[in-house]
């Protein structure tokens, strides 16, 4: 197995752990708790959050409860020169928010 395969497997493992963290619960949140919940889940998977933003439907940054549709987080872990990028969907029901794992990617630096 070459180094690229090892990195790919390590990334898959981390991203699977993040997905599992979000299956445990990040629902019924107040708007002000969304970023904290996402950060806690990423830390629970062994990542350090570098940037986290709430986005509207068009991908523009927002801090408005009625506009937020996504959360984008950038994190690093123990793999050198790799940034983990996660996108989560937010669903609002009765003034409470659920955060769902949507997709993940990596940026090799």
Residue pairs with C-beta under 8 A, 6 or more apart in sequence:
7 79
7 82
10 79
11 79
11 82
11 84
11 106
14 45
14 46
14 47
14 77
14 79
14 84
15 84
15 104
17 45
17 46
18 41
18 42
18 45
18 47
18 84
18 86
18 101
18 104
19 101
19 104
20 45
21 41
21 42
21 44
21 45
22 41
22 88
22 99
22 100
22 101
23 101
24 41
26 37
26 38
26 41
26 98
26 99
26 100
27 96
27 97
27 98
27 99
28 96
28 97
28 98
29 37
29 96
29 97
29 98
29 99
30 96
30 97
31 65
31 68
31 97
33 97
34 54
34 68
34 71
34 90
34 97
34 99
35 52
35 54
35 71
37 99
38 49
38 52
38 71
38 73
38 88
38 99
39 49
39 52
39 73
42 49
42 73
42 75
42 86
43 49
46 77
46 78
47 75
47 76
47 77
47 84
48 75
48 76
48 77
49 73
49 74
49 75
50 74
50 75
50 76
50 83
51 72
51 73
51 74
52 71
52 72
52 73
52 74
53 61
53 71
53 72
53 73
54 61
54 62
54 63
54 68
54 70
54 71
54 90
55 61
55 62
55 68
55 69
55 70
55 71
55 72
56 62
56 64
56 67
56 68
56 69
56 70
57 67
57 69
59 70
62 68
65 92
66 92
68 90
68 92
68 97
69 89
69 90
70 87
70 88
70 89
70 90
70 102
71 87
71 88
71 90
71 99
72 85
72 86
72 87
72 88
73 85
73 86
73 88
74 83
74 84
74 85
74 86
74 107
75 83
75 84
75 86
76 82
76 83
76 84
77 84
81 108
81 109
82 106
82 107
82 108
82 109
83 106
83 107
83 109
84 104
84 105
84 106
85 104
85 105
85 106
85 107
86 101
86 102
86 103
86 104
87 102
87 103
87 104
88 99
88 100
88 101
88 102
89 99
89 100
89 102
90 97
90 98
90 99
90 100
91 97
91 98
91 100
